[in-house]
Amino acid sequence: MDIRQIEYFAEVAKQLNFTRAASILHISQPSLSKTIKNLETELGAPLFYRGANQLDLTDAGQALLTNAKHVLYAFENLTSELNDVIDLKKGEIKIGIPPIIGAAFFSKLISQYKEAYPSIELILTEVGSNKIKDGVDEGTLDIGLVCNVPIQKGNFETVKLLKDPLMLIVQKDNPLAIKGTIDFSHIKKEAFILYRNDFSLHDSIIDTCEKHGFYPNIVCESSQKDFMVEMVEAKLGVALLPSKICDQINNEEIITIPFNRPVVNLELGMIWRKNTYLPFAVREFITMSESFTV
């Protein structure tokens, strides 16, 4: 028994006339009669009383019709829901995002996508870039927004979204606060408020310090940019934050200083697992991100 046979049977049961049902179904009457006969043979019971001038359902036919209505209703809902998914009316995307990035980089893309596809649920998880890579690799995340995009190899496909230079933030009484620009070597004696070690920028900053002949004096590590700014305001040290985040700091106690030449950059990108099925909603999100300007 297949869905086509059930549809044909239901229409005959509704019309109680093979000729009218065949016309509505746009098939020939002999073909319809043969389909119903095959169905009766398969079920081992007649579905219709075939009188001289009238067609009626048998008990078996009535039982089949009751269940056929449920089957056809479920099939119609299934078809509609699949079309909704294909047309991006439903679905979900599990996205990993480093908390240090926050709304400064991601809110516009989220807003643009939600406006285009309001019924797609976006599930955001805040963790460091290294854990995001693990989540995408293991399949617990569909997409990851990561700092310092990995080379496109191994298990990941990537889209680069931007390259944003890190800037120094200091408390206004810090002697460095009077400088218009700064060299990286000028901060070797400073205490550092640094990203947590599960953030890729943590490693990038330490590597850059070592290239300039020193290892940073780390007094605090955090995943929250607001907390890092508060620690700088409390004169516990200096911090390096992306320029787009620095632009949003509204604090008279904090001075932002660019480096003479960018030595550390936040390379923000999106990753997803290579050689795996991507739902329609995820694919469309990737497509939108490729043309997105932060």
C-alpha positions in Angstrom: 0.0 0.0 0.0 1.3 3.4 -0.9 0.2 7.0 -0.5 -1.1 7.2 -4.0 -3.4 4.2 -3.5 -4.7 5.8 -0.3 -5.4 9.1 -2.0 -7.3 7.3 -4.8 -9.3 5.2 -2.3 -10.2 8.3 -0.3 -11.5 10.1 -3.4 -13.6 7.2 -4.5 -15.0 6.9 -1.0 -15.8 10.6 -1.0 -17.5 10.6 -4.4 -18.9 7.0 -4.2 -18.5 7.1 -8.0 -15.5 5.8 -10.0 -16.2 8.1 -12.9 -16.4 11.3 -10.9 -13.4 10.3 -8.8 -11.3 9.5 -11.9 -12.2 12.9 -13.3 -11.1 14.7 -10.1 -7.9 12.7 -9.9 -7.2 13.3 -13.6 -6.7 9.6 -14.4 -8.8 7.2 -16.5 -11.7 5.3 -14.9 -10.2 1.8 -15.8 -6.9 2.8 -14.2 -8.6 3.9 -11.0 -10.7 0.8 -10.9 -7.6 -1.4 -11.3 -5.8 0.5 -8.5 -8.7 0.0 -6.1 -9.0 -3.7 -7.1 -5.2 -4.2 -6.4 -5.6 -2.5 -3.0 -8.5 -4.9 -2.1 -6.5 -7.9 -3.2 -3.6 -6.7 -1.0 -5.8 -6.2 2.0 -7.8 -9.4 1.4 -11.2 -7.7 1.7 -13.6 -5.8 -0.5 -13.7 -2.1 0.2 -16.9 -1.2 -1.8 -20.3 -2.8 -2.4 -20.7 -2.4 -6.1 -24.4 -2.3 -6.8 -26.0 -1.7 -10.2 -26.5 2.0 -9.6 -24.7 2.7 -6.3 -21.4 2.3 -4.7 -21.1 2.0 -0.9 -18.3 1.3 1.6 -18.0 -2.1 3.2 -17.1 -2.3 6.9 -13.5 -2.9 5.8 -13.8 0.2 3.5 -15.1 2.3 6.4 -12.3 1.2 8.7 -9.7 2.0 6.0 -11.3 5.4 5.3 -11.1 6.4 9.0 -7.4 5.6 9.1 -6.8 6.9 5.6 -7.9 10.4 6.7 -5.3 10.4 9.4 -2.6 9.2 7.1 -3.5 11.8 4.4 -3.6 14.5 7.0 -0.2 13.5 8.4 1.3 13.3 4.9 0.0 16.7 4.0 1.5 18.1 7.2 4.8 16.4 6.6 4.9 17.7 3.0 4.1 21.2 4.3 6.7 21.1 7.0 9.4 19.8 4.6 8.5 22.6 2.3 8.8 25.1 5.2 12.3 23.8 6.0 13.3 23.9 2.4 11.9 27.4 2.0 13.7 28.4 5.3 10.4 29.0 7.2 11.5 26.6 10.0 14.7 25.2 11.5 17.4 26.0 13.9 21.1 26.9 13.8 23.4 26.2 16.8 26.1 28.8 16.8 29.2 29.2 19.0 30.4 32.7 19.7 33.3 33.9 21.9 32.0 36.2 24.6 34.8 38.6 24.0 33.3 39.4 20.6 29.8 40.1 21.7 27.3 42.4 19.9 30.1 44.6 18.5 30.6 42.2 15.7 27.7 39.8 15.5 24.4 41.6 16.2 24.0 43.1 12.7 24.4 39.7 11.0 21.9 38.1 13.4 19.5 40.9 12.9 19.8 40.7 9.2 19.2 37.0 9.1 16.3 37.1 11.6 14.6 39.8 9.5 14.9 37.6 6.4 13.9 34.3 8.2 12.0 35.1 11.4 11.0 31.5 12.1 14.5 30.1 12.1 15.7 29.7 15.7 19.3 30.8 16.4 20.8 29.1 19.4 23.9 31.0 20.6 26.5 29.5 22.9 29.2 31.6 24.4 32.6 29.8 24.7 36.1 30.5 23.6 37.3 29.9 20.0 39.2 26.7 20.9 36.1 25.2 22.4 34.0 26.4 19.5 36.3 24.5 17.1 35.8 21.4 19.2 32.0 21.8 19.1 31.9 22.2 15.4 34.2 19.2 14.9 32.1 17.1 17.2 28.8 18.3 15.7 27.3 19.9 18.8 27.6 23.3 16.9 26.5 23.9 13.3 28.6 27.0 12.9 31.3 28.7 14.9 32.4 32.3 15.0 36.0 32.2 15.9 39.0 34.5 16.4 42.1 34.0 14.4 40.6 31.9 11.6 42.3 28.5 11.1 43.8 27.7 7.7 41.2 26.1 5.5 42.2 22.5 5.9 41.4 19.5 8.0 37.9 19.3 9.2 36.8 22.9 8.6 35.5 25.2 5.9 35.9 28.9 6.7 34.7 32.3 5.8 36.7 35.3 6.9 34.6 38.2 8.1 37.1 40.8 9.1 40.6 41.6 10.4 40.5 44.1 13.3 43.7 45.4 14.9 44.0 45.2 18.7 44.5 48.5 20.6 45.8 49.2 24.1 43.5 50.4 26.8 45.0 52.0 29.9 43.7 53.9 33.0 43.9 57.7 32.4 46.6 58.1 35.1 48.9 55.5 33.4 52.0 57.3 32.0 51.3 55.7 28.7 48.0 57.5 28.5 49.6 60.7 27.1 50.9 58.8 24.0 49.0 59.2 20.7 50.4 55.9 19.4 52.6 53.3 21.0 55.1 50.5 20.1 54.6 47.0 21.4 57.9 47.1 23.3 56.6 50.0 25.4 54.2 47.7 27.3 56.7 45.0 28.4 56.8 46.3 32.0 53.0 46.6 32.3 50.7 44.2 34.1 48.4 42.5 31.6 44.6 41.9 31.9 44.5 39.1 29.3 42.0 36.8 27.6 41.5 33.4 29.2 43.8 30.7 27.8 40.9 29.0 25.9 40.8 32.0 23.6 43.0 32.0 20.6 43.9 35.7 21.1 45.5 34.7 24.4 48.1 32.7 22.5 48.5 35.4 19.8 49.2 38.1 22.4 51.8 36.0 24.2 53.5 34.9 21.0 53.8 38.6 20.0 55.2 39.5 23.4 57.8 36.9 23.1 58.7 38.1 19.6 59.4 41.5 21.2 61.7 40.0 23.8 59.5 39.6 26.9 56.8 37.4 28.5 53.8 39.3 29.7 53.1 39.8 33.5 49.6 38.4 33.5 47.7 39.5 36.6 44.2 38.5 35.5 42.5 36.5 32.8 38.9 36.8 31.7 36.4 36.0 29.0 34.3 39.1 29.5 35.4 42.4 27.9 33.4 44.5 30.4 35.2 42.9 33.3 38.6 43.5 31.5 37.7 47.2 31.1 36.7 47.4 34.8 40.1 45.8 35.9 42.0 48.4 33.8 39.9 51.2 35.3 40.9 49.8 38.8 44.5 50.3 37.8 45.3 46.6 37.9 46.9 46.6 34.5 46.5 47.2 30.8 44.5 45.3 28.2 44.4 44.7 24.4 41.0 44.8 22.8 39.9 44.9 19.2 39.4 48.4 17.8 35.7 47.9 17.2 35.2 47.1 20.9 37.4 50.0 21.9 35.3 52.4 19.8 32.3 51.4 22.0 34.0 52.0 25.4 32.3 55.0 27.0 34.3 55.6 30.1 36.2 58.7 30.9 38.7 56.7 33.0 39.9 54.7 30.0 42.3 55.8 27.3 42.5 53.9 24.1 45.9 53.9 22.2 46.5 52.5 18.8 49.8 50.8 18.0 52.1 52.4 15.4 51.6 49.4 13.3 49.1 46.6 13.9 51.0 43.7 15.6 48.1 41.6 16.8 44.8 41.4 14.9 41.4 39.9 15.7 40.8 37.8 12.6 37.1 37.1 12.9 35.7 34.3 10.8 33.1 31.6 10.6 33.8 27.8 10.5 31.7 24.8 9.8 32.5 21.1 9.4 33.8 20.0 6.1 32.2 17.1 4.2 29.0 16.9 6.2 25.4 17.6 5.4 24.3 21.2 6.1 20.6 22.0 6.6 19.1 24.6 4.4 18.9 27.2 7.2 22.6 26.8 7.9 23.7 27.0 4.3 21.7 30.2 3.9 23.3 31.7 7.0 26.7 30.9 5.6 25.8 32.5 2.2 24.5 35.6 4.0 27.7 35.9 6.1 29.9 35.7 2.9 28.5 39.0 1.7 28.2 40.5 5.2 30.3 43.5 6.2 30.8 44.0 9.9 
